[in-house]
Amino acid sequence: TRKRAIVPFHKKDLPTGTLLEILRQAGIRRDEL
């Protein structure tokens, strides 16, 4: 699909909740990583 997700640029690790929300917006499941 042609979905878009905003991915913030951080110098540190992303919080788990932020990563999961990015994946959700992109239509990607955790088990697909």
mmCIF file as Biopython writes it, N, C-alpha, C and O atoms, coordinates in Angstrom:
data_model
#
loop_
_atom_site.group_PDB
_atom_site.id
_atom_site.type_symbol
_atom_site.label_atom_id
_atom_site.label_alt_id
_atom_site.label_comp_id
_atom_site.label_asym_id
_atom_site.label_entity_id
_atom_site.label_seq_id
_atom_site.pdbx_PDB_ins_code
_atom_site.Cartn_x
_atom_site.Cartn_y
_atom_site.Cartn_z
_atom_site.occupancy
_atom_site.B_iso_or_equiv
_atom_site.auth_seq_id
_atom_site.auth_asym_id
_atom_site.pdbx_PDB_model_num
ATOM 1   N N  . THR A ? 1  ? 0.838  -1.191  0.000  1.0 0.0 1  A 1 
ATOM 2   C CA . THR A ? 1  ? 0.000  0.000   0.000  1.0 0.0 1  A 1 
ATOM 3   C C  . THR A ? 1  ? 0.876  1.245   0.000  1.0 0.0 1  A 1 
ATOM 4   O O  . THR A ? 1  ? 2.089  1.158   0.189  1.0 0.0 1  A 1 
ATOM 5   N N  . ARG A ? 2  ? 0.276  2.370   -0.207 1.0 0.0 2  A 1 
ATOM 6   C CA . ARG A ? 2  ? 1.010  3.633   -0.263 1.0 0.0 2  A 1 
ATOM 7   C C  . ARG A ? 2  ? 0.777  4.440   1.009  1.0 0.0 2  A 1 
ATOM 8   O O  . ARG A ? 2  ? 0.617  5.659   0.941  1.0 0.0 2  A 1 
ATOM 9   N N  . LYS A ? 3  ? 0.755  3.785   2.163  1.0 0.0 3  A 1 
ATOM 10  C CA . LYS A ? 3  ? 0.539  4.475   3.431  1.0 0.0 3  A 1 
ATOM 11  C C  . LYS A ? 3  ? 1.811  5.196   3.846  1.0 0.0 3  A 1 
ATOM 12  O O  . LYS A ? 3  ? 2.918  4.817   3.464  1.0 0.0 3  A 1 
ATOM 13  N N  . ARG A ? 4  ? 1.625  6.242   4.636  1.0 0.0 4  A 1 
ATOM 14  C CA . ARG A ? 4  ? 2.751  7.001   5.163  1.0 0.0 4  A 1 
ATOM 15  C C  . ARG A ? 4  ? 2.685  7.013   6.679  1.0 0.0 4  A 1 
ATOM 16  O O  . ARG A ? 4  ? 1.606  6.998   7.272  1.0 0.0 4  A 1 
ATOM 17  N N  . ALA A ? 5  ? 3.847  7.038   7.286  1.0 0.0 5  A 1 
ATOM 18  C CA . ALA A ? 5  ? 3.942  7.179   8.733  1.0 0.0 5  A 1 
ATOM 19  C C  . ALA A ? 5  ? 5.062  8.166   9.022  1.0 0.0 5  A 1 
ATOM 20  O O  . ALA A ? 5  ? 6.107  8.146   8.371  1.0 0.0 5  A 1 
ATOM 21  N N  . ILE A ? 6  ? 4.836  9.018   9.993  1.0 0.0 6  A 1 
ATOM 22  C CA . ILE A ? 6  ? 5.855  9.983   10.395 1.0 0.0 6  A 1 
ATOM 23  C C  . ILE A ? 6  ? 6.796  9.284   11.364 1.0 0.0 6  A 1 
ATOM 24  O O  . ILE A ? 6  ? 6.364  8.724   12.372 1.0 0.0 6  A 1 
ATOM 25  N N  . VAL A ? 7  ? 8.085  9.322   11.048 1.0 0.0 7  A 1 
ATOM 26  C CA . VAL A ? 7  ? 9.093  8.699   11.907 1.0 0.0 7  A 1 
ATOM 27  C C  . VAL A ? 7  ? 9.985  9.801   12.451 1.0 0.0 7  A 1 
ATOM 28  O O  . VAL A ? 7  ? 10.728 10.427  11.695 1.0 0.0 7  A 1 
ATOM 29  N N  . PRO A ? 8  ? 9.918  10.048  13.772 1.0 0.0 8  A 1 
ATOM 30  C CA . PRO A ? 8  ? 10.738 11.108  14.349 1.0 0.0 8  A 1 
ATOM 31  C C  . PRO A ? 8  ? 12.215 10.717  14.349 1.0 0.0 8  A 1 
ATOM 32  O O  . PRO A ? 8  ? 12.553 9.540   14.468 1.0 0.0 8  A 1 
ATOM 33  N N  . PHE A ? 9  ? 13.077 11.700  14.218 1.0 0.0 9  A 1 
ATOM 34  C CA . PHE A ? 9  ? 14.516 11.472  14.276 1.0 0.0 9  A 1 
ATOM 35  C C  . PHE A ? 9  ? 14.979 11.742  15.700 1.0 0.0 9  A 1 
ATOM 36  O O  . PHE A ? 9  ? 14.839 12.856  16.206 1.0 0.0 9  A 1 
ATOM 37  N N  . HIS A ? 10 ? 15.526 10.728  16.337 1.0 0.0 10 A 1 
ATOM 38  C CA . HIS A ? 10 ? 16.014 10.853  17.711 1.0 0.0 10 A 1 
ATOM 39  C C  . HIS A ? 10 ? 17.453 10.364  17.771 1.0 0.0 10 A 1 
ATOM 40  O O  . HIS A ? 10 ? 17.848 9.463   17.032 1.0 0.0 10 A 1 
ATOM 41  N N  . LYS A ? 11 ? 18.215 10.961  18.646 1.0 0.0 11 A 1 
ATOM 42  C CA . LYS A ? 11 ? 19.579 10.487  18.867 1.0 0.0 11 A 1 
ATOM 43  C C  . LYS A ? 11 ? 19.580 9.282   19.797 1.0 0.0 11 A 1 
ATOM 44  O O  . LYS A ? 11 ? 20.530 8.500   19.812 1.0 0.0 11 A 1 
ATOM 45  N N  . LYS A ? 12 ? 18.514 9.138   20.567 1.0 0.0 12 A 1 
ATOM 46  C CA . LYS A ? 12 ? 18.410 8.030   21.517 1.0 0.0 12 A 1 
ATOM 47  C C  . LYS A ? 12 ? 17.419 7.003   20.975 1.0 0.0 12 A 1 
ATOM 48  O O  . LYS A ? 12 ? 16.791 7.213   19.937 1.0 0.0 12 A 1 
ATOM 49  N N  . ASP A ? 13 ? 17.290 5.891   21.695 1.0 0.0 13 A 1 
ATOM 50  C CA . ASP A ? 13 ? 16.318 4.867   21.312 1.0 0.0 13 A 1 
ATOM 51  C C  . ASP A ? 13 ? 14.905 5.419   21.413 1.0 0.0 13 A 1 
ATOM 52  O O  . ASP A ? 13 ? 14.606 6.235   22.284 1.0 0.0 13 A 1 
ATOM 53  N N  . LEU A ? 14 ? 14.040 4.966   20.515 1.0 0.0 14 A 1 
ATOM 54  C CA . LEU A ? 14 ? 12.629 5.359   20.570 1.0 0.0 14 A 1 
ATOM 55  C C  . LEU A ? 14 ? 11.944 4.618   21.710 1.0 0.0 14 A 1 
ATOM 56  O O  . LEU A ? 14 ? 12.228 3.443   21.939 1.0 0.0 14 A 1 
ATOM 57  N N  . PRO A ? 15 ? 11.050 5.284   22.423 1.0 0.0 15 A 1 
ATOM 58  C CA . PRO A ? 15 ? 10.248 4.572   23.411 1.0 0.0 15 A 1 
ATOM 59  C C  . PRO A ? 15 ? 9.410  3.497   22.712 1.0 0.0 15 A 1 
ATOM 60  O O  . PRO A ? 15 ? 9.009  3.666   21.560 1.0 0.0 15 A 1 
ATOM 61  N N  . THR A ? 16 ? 9.154  2.412   23.404 1.0 0.0 16 A 1 
ATOM 62  C CA . THR A ? 16 ? 8.406  1.295   22.823 1.0 0.0 16 A 1 
ATOM 63  C C  . THR A ? 16 ? 7.062  1.742   22.281 1.0 0.0 16 A 1 
ATOM 64  O O  . THR A ? 16 ? 6.674  1.336   21.185 1.0 0.0 16 A 1 
ATOM 65  N N  . GLY A ? 17 ? 6.345  2.568   23.026 1.0 0.0 17 A 1 
ATOM 66  C CA . GLY A ? 17 ? 5.034  3.026   22.586 1.0 0.0 17 A 1 
ATOM 67  C C  . GLY A ? 17 ? 5.100  3.818   21.289 1.0 0.0 17 A 1 
ATOM 68  O O  . GLY A ? 17 ? 4.223  3.690   20.435 1.0 0.0 17 A 1 
ATOM 69  N N  . THR A ? 18 ? 6.134  4.634   21.140 1.0 0.0 18 A 1 
ATOM 70  C CA . THR A ? 18 ? 6.305  5.418   19.917 1.0 0.0 18 A 1 
ATOM 71  C C  . THR A ? 18 ? 6.567  4.498   18.732 1.0 0.0 18 A 1 
ATOM 72  O O  . THR A ? 18 ? 5.989  4.675   17.660 1.0 0.0 18 A 1 
ATOM 73  N N  . LEU A ? 19 ? 7.438  3.519   18.928 1.0 0.0 19 A 1 
ATOM 74  C CA . LEU A ? 19 ? 7.736  2.565   17.858 1.0 0.0 19 A 1 
ATOM 75  C C  . LEU A ? 19 ? 6.496  1.781   17.459 1.0 0.0 19 A 1 
ATOM 76  O O  . LEU A ? 19 ? 6.236  1.595   16.271 1.0 0.0 19 A 1 
ATOM 77  N N  . LEU A ? 20 ? 5.736  1.323   18.433 1.0 0.0 20 A 1 
ATOM 78  C CA . LEU A ? 20 ? 4.530  0.550   18.132 1.0 0.0 20 A 1 
ATOM 79  C C  . LEU A ? 20 ? 3.497  1.397   17.394 1.0 0.0 20 A 1 
ATOM 80  O O  . LEU A ? 20 ? 2.792  0.886   16.524 1.0 0.0 20 A 1 
ATOM 81  N N  . GLU A ? 21 ? 3.398  2.668   17.725 1.0 0.0 21 A 1 
ATOM 82  C CA . GLU A ? 21 ? 2.462  3.556   17.033 1.0 0.0 21 A 1 
ATOM 83  C C  . GLU A ? 21 ? 2.903  3.790   15.585 1.0 0.0 21 A 1 
ATOM 84  O O  . GLU A ? 21 ? 2.067  3.832   14.683 1.0 0.0 21 A 1 
ATOM 85  N N  . ILE A ? 22 ? 4.196  3.942   15.362 1.0 0.0 22 A 1 
ATOM 86  C CA . ILE A ? 22 ? 4.713  4.084   13.998 1.0 0.0 22 A 1 
ATOM 87  C C  . ILE A ? 22 ? 4.386  2.829   13.198 1.0 0.0 22 A 1 
ATOM 88  O O  . ILE A ? 22 ? 3.937  2.921   12.055 1.0 0.0 22 A 1 
ATOM 89  N N  . LEU A ? 23 ? 4.608  1.670   13.785 1.0 0.0 23 A 1 
ATOM 90  C CA . LEU A ? 23 ? 4.297  0.411   13.101 1.0 0.0 23 A 1 
ATOM 91  C C  . LEU A ? 23 ? 2.810  0.307   12.807 1.0 0.0 23 A 1 
ATOM 92  O O  . LEU A ? 23 ? 2.416  -0.132  11.727 1.0 0.0 23 A 1 
ATOM 93  N N  . ARG A ? 24 ? 1.975  0.714   13.776 1.0 0.0 24 A 1 
ATOM 94  C CA . ARG A ? 24 ? 0.526  0.637   13.589 1.0 0.0 24 A 1 
ATOM 95  C C  . ARG A ? 24 ? 0.095  1.528   12.428 1.0 0.0 24 A 1 
ATOM 96  O O  . ARG A ? 24 ? -0.706 1.119   11.587 1.0 0.0 24 A 1 
ATOM 97  N N  . GLN A ? 25 ? 0.629  2.750   12.386 1.0 0.0 25 A 1 
ATOM 98  C CA . GLN A ? 25 ? 0.284  3.676   11.311 1.0 0.0 25 A 1 
ATOM 99  C C  . GLN A ? 25 ? 0.737  3.152   9.952  1.0 0.0 25 A 1 
ATOM 100 O O  . GLN A ? 25 ? 0.089  3.408   8.937  1.0 0.0 25 A 1 
ATOM 101 N N  . ALA A ? 26 ? 1.840  2.426   9.934  1.0 0.0 26 A 1 
ATOM 102 C CA . ALA A ? 26 ? 2.368  1.893   8.678  1.0 0.0 26 A 1 
ATOM 103 C C  . ALA A ? 26 ? 1.705  0.576   8.291  1.0 0.0 26 A 1 
ATOM 104 O O  . ALA A ? 26 ? 1.947  0.049   7.205  1.0 0.0 26 A 1 
ATOM 105 N N  . GLY A ? 27 ? 0.869  0.044   9.183  1.0 0.0 27 A 1 
ATOM 106 C CA . GLY A ? 27 ? 0.198  -1.217  8.883  1.0 0.0 27 A 1 
ATOM 107 C C  . GLY A ? 27 ? 1.104  -2.422  9.030  1.0 0.0 27 A 1 
ATOM 108 O O  . GLY A ? 27 ? 0.903  -3.440  8.367  1.0 0.0 27 A 1 
ATOM 109 N N  . ILE A ? 28 ? 2.109  -2.314  9.904  1.0 0.0 28 A 1 
ATOM 110 C CA . ILE A ? 28 ? 3.063  -3.404  10.123 1.0 0.0 28 A 1 
ATOM 111 C C  . ILE A ? 28 ? 2.831  -3.987  11.515 1.0 0.0 28 A 1 
ATOM 112 O O  . ILE A ? 28 ? 2.719  -3.259  12.502 1.0 0.0 28 A 1 
ATOM 113 N N  . ARG A ? 29 ? 2.762  -5.315  11.572 1.0 0.0 29 A 1 
ATOM 114 C CA . ARG A ? 29 ? 2.596  -5.984  12.863 1.0 0.0 29 A 1 
ATOM 115 C C  . ARG A ? 29 ? 3.968  -6.230  13.488 1.0 0.0 29 A 1 
ATOM 116 O O  . ARG A ? 29 ? 4.976  -6.313  12.786 1.0 0.0 29 A 1 
ATOM 117 N N  . ARG A ? 30 ? 3.991  -6.346  14.830 1.0 0.0 30 A 1 
ATOM 118 C CA . ARG A ? 30 ? 5.252  -6.582  15.536 1.0 0.0 30 A 1 
ATOM 119 C C  . ARG A ? 30 ? 5.956  -7.832  15.036 1.0 0.0 30 A 1 
ATOM 120 O O  . ARG A ? 30 ? 7.180  -7.852  14.902 1.0 0.0 30 A 1 
ATOM 121 N N  . ASP A ? 31 ? 5.183  -8.874  14.760 1.0 0.0 31 A 1 
ATOM 122 C CA . ASP A ? 31 ? 5.796  -10.143 14.349 1.0 0.0 31 A 1 
ATOM 123 C C  . ASP A ? 31 ? 6.358  -10.093 12.929 1.0 0.0 31 A 1 
ATOM 124 O O  . ASP A ? 31 ? 7.020  -11.038 12.498 1.0 0.0 31 A 1 
ATOM 125 N N  . GLU A ? 32 ? 6.107  -9.012  12.198 1.0 0.0 32 A 1 
ATOM 126 C CA . GLU A ? 32 ? 6.645  -8.863  10.850 1.0 0.0 32 A 1 
ATOM 127 C C  . GLU A ? 32 ? 8.041  -8.232  10.846 1.0 0.0 32 A 1 
ATOM 128 O O  . GLU A ? 32 ? 8.686  -8.168  9.800  1.0 0.0 32 A 1 
ATOM 129 N N  . LEU A ? 33 ? 8.502  -7.774  11.991 1.0 0.0 33 A 1 
ATOM 130 C CA . LEU A ? 33 ? 9.831  -7.148  12.044 1.0 0.0 33 A 1 
ATOM 131 C C  . LEU A ? 33 ? 10.926 -8.178  11.988 1.0 0.0 33 A 1 
ATOM 132 O O  . LEU A ? 33 ? 12.106 -7.827  12.022 1.0 0.0 33 A 1 
#
